[in-house]
């Protein structure tokens, strides 16, 4: 838990929820903080340094190694696949998809470019690297207003802006560049927003009950996600046709991207057609988070949900 991004505090909260719900009669569970200032196993508020050569720790002259890592790192280096490649090199199992799939889905532009080839509807978008020349007039003529300007590789709505006026484009771009050197500018989709959890559960791909997002703010931003400024209605208020369509699409997206483990994707219905926004591969895992809400609606306890993700023998 932890990480190197703006999502570190949220990740620590998710990680502690996972730790508290793992069945201690079946597993020896440990909290490991992956932070810019160091990697530590935290036990009784004491920090024990992790040996990065083999991802082990020594406590009271006893070396501890790990059979499986439960990845609760939102953002870098967990959700972008970097630390997962390290675990693969060490032969340590983990709960996420393979590192390439994680890196791919963390990159919004690349995910969209693949899914469009498979006829998945999306918003119109323009991609910029830091330092690229651009014209606000061209952006407006191609994307329209309002539009969304967001970091290409970031989560929890950090750095995102909804822009209504041409004069606000440059400040919004500068805000997004504070989170990432790559940004995405997307057209506004006006419709009902839903969040769809697709997970591996007991060796099957399961689409969880859908959540409808009704934000009190202008869009589903950080406040709406984490500070109670939204309604999250599970199950979503959808027609039978809408539910069938979005569940079918979400499963297709999961399979097309070769995913495994947990995922939560956002869609907006435009004229009855769900449009894919993005995929989260380390979604929030607190009791109030959307994926646990959906699991509860499906009759899956957090203990069962987390245990199903662990790739260990026994």
N, C-alpha and C positions, 0 to 999 in steps of 0.2 A: 504494500500500500504506500501511498505518498506520490512520488514522481517529481518531475522537474518543471511542470507547467503551472499555470494559474489554477489548476484544478486540484492542487495538492491537499487542501483542507477537506474537500469533498471526498477525495479518495481515502483519506485517513478515516473518515466517518464510515464509508462503505466497508473498508477493511475490518474495522472493529465490529461491525454488525455481522460480517461473515464469521469472524473469529468466535463471537458470542453464540452463534447458532450452530456451529459445527459440533457434532456429537462427540464429546470428549471420551466417551466410553469406547469409541471405535478408532479415534484418531488422536495422535499427539500433535496438537496444533500450536503454532508459534506466530507471533506478530513480527513481521519484518518491515522496517521502514526504509524505503529506497528514496533518499533525499540528495539534493545537490551537495550538502555538507558531509554526506557519508551514508553508508549502508549499515544498518544496525538491527540486531534482534533485540526487541524491547520486552523486558520481563520484570515485573514489579518495579517499573519506572527506572530500571537500570538498563543502559545501552551497552550491548555486547557487539563489537565490530564484526562484520561479515568478512571472511576471507574470500576475496573475489577470484582467487585462482581456482577454487572448486565450489564456491558458494556454500561454505561450511562456517560453523562458529564453534568456538571453544568456550565452555562454561565449566568452572571448577575442574579444570584438567580433563574434561570430557568433550570429545569432538562430536558435534551434532551435524548430520547431513540430512537431506530431505528427499522424500520419495516423489513428491508432487508439489508444485507451487500453485496456489490459488491466486490468479492475477486480478487484483482489485485496483490497479493503477489506471486512473483516467488520464488520458493524454500521454505525453512522453514520460518515460521510455516504454510504458506498458502497452498502451493502446495503439502505438505506431509500430509495434513489432520488434523494436530494437532489443529489448531485454529478453524477448522470447527466442531470438536467434542465439543469444548467449546461452540460454538454458538448453537449446537444442544441441549446441556444441558440447555441452557438459553431459548430455544424455539425461537431463532432468525433465520429467513430464510436467505439463502445465494445463490449466483449464481453458485456455483460449484457443482460437484457430491458429494454424501455422503462421509463422512470422510474415510471410509474403502476403497472405490474405489480410492480416492485420494492417500492414503497411499500405496496402492498396485501398482498403475501405477507410483508412484515416485520411487519405487524400481525396477530398471531395470531387475535384475535377476529374481525376482518373476513374473514380467509381462511376460518375455520371457518364463519362465517355464510353465505358464498357456497356452500361445498362441500356444506353440509347441504341446500341447495336442489336439489342435483344427486344426492341420495341417497348421498353418501359418508358411511359410518359414522364417528362421532367419539365422544370421551368427553363426558359431561355437563359443562357449565361455567357459571360465574358470572363476570361482569366487574365490576370496581370501578375508579372514578376516585379519585385521592388526595383525601381529605376526605369521601368518601361514608360515610354511616352504614351499618353492617352489624351483623348479629346472628350470633354464632358458632353459636348453636343452629339458626338458619335455614340457614346454610351446611351444617352437618352433616346436617340433615334432607333437604336437596336434593341434596347432592353425595356425602355419606357419608364415611367414614374407612376407610383412609387416603385422603388426597387430595394433589394437587400444587398448590402456590401459586407462581406464576412471574410475572416481568415480562411485559407484553404485547409490548413492543418491545425485545428483547434476544436475544443468542445465547450460544453456548458454555456454556450452563447457569449463567451468572452470575445470582445472586439467586434461584435456584429452591430450594424445600424440599419434601420429602415429609413430610407431617404425619400422625401416627398418633393424636394426642390433642387434644381440644378446647382444652386450655390452651396448646398450642403454635401455635394459629392466629394470634394477634396478633403474636408475634415473627416468624413466617414472613412475614406481610403487611408488617411493617416492613422486613424484609430485602429483599423484592421491590421496595418503594417506593424503596430506595436506588439501584436501577437504572433505574426508570421511574415515571412518574406514573400509569400504567395497569397494572393487574394482572389476571391470569386465574387462577381457581381451578377445577381440573378433577378429575373423579372418577378414581380409580385403575383402570387396566385391567390385569388379571392375565393375562399371556400372553407368547408369544414376540415379541421386538422385532426388527424388521428395518429396514435403511436401504436405500432404493432411489434410485439415481442415474438421472436422466432428463436427457439432454443433446441438443443439436443437434450432430450430427457429420456432416460432409460433406453438409450440406443435408437431413439426415433426422433425425427424432426417434428416438433410440435409448435403450432401457431397458437399462442396464448390469446385469451379474451382481449379485445381491442379497447384502448383507452381514447376517449375524445378529449381534446385539449381546448379549454375555453379560457383564454388569458384575459385578466383584467387590464393588462398593459397593452401596448400597441401590437405586440407580437409575443411569442413564447420565449422571453428573454431570461436572464439570470434570476431576476426577482420573481418572475412567474414560476420558474423551475424550482427554486430553492427557498423562497421567502413567502410562499403562500399566496402569491398574486395570480393564482389561476385556479380554475376548477379542473379536476382530472376525473372524468366520469367513466367508470369501468363497470359494466360493459358500455361501449359507446352507443349513442343513439343513432343507429344506422338502419336503413331498410335491409331486408334480407338479401336483396341483390347487391347492395353496396358492401355488406359484410362478406358475402361469398367472393366478390370481385377482389377486394383488398387482401383478403386472406390468401387467395390464389396467387396474387401478384407478389405478396411478401414472401411466400414460399419459393416462388420462381426466382426472386432476387437472391434469396439465401443460397439456393442451389447454383445459380448462375455465377455468383461470386465465390463458390467453393467454400462456403463458410462452415464452421463448426463452433460448438460452444454457445455462449449467449450472444444475442443481438437484439437491438431495438431500433426500428426504423420509423421515420416520420413520413406521412403522406398527407396531401391536401386534395380534397375532392373538388374538381372543377367540372361542372355539368355531368355529375355522376361518375366521372372517371378519376381514380386515384393517381396523383402525380407524386413520384418519389422525390424526397428532399435529401435525406442523408441517412447513414447507418451508424449507430453507436455499437461498438463491439465490446466495450467495458461499461455497460450502462450502470447508473446509480443503483446501489444495492442496500440502501437503508430501508427501514420498514415503510417509510412514506414514499419511496421511489416508485416509479411507474412499473418497472418489471416485477418487483415483489407484489405490487397491487394486483397485477395481472395473474401472477402465479396463485395468489390467494383466491382469486375469483375462480381459478381452474381447480381449486382444491389441493394445491401443492404447497406444503409448508416450506418455510425458508430452510429448515434443516434438510428436508428431502431435496429441495432445489439445489442447495450447495453441495450436498453429498453426491448427487447425480453427476455433477461437473468434475468431481475428483477422479483422476485416472490412476487408480492404485489397485493393487491386487488385495484380495482378502474379503 
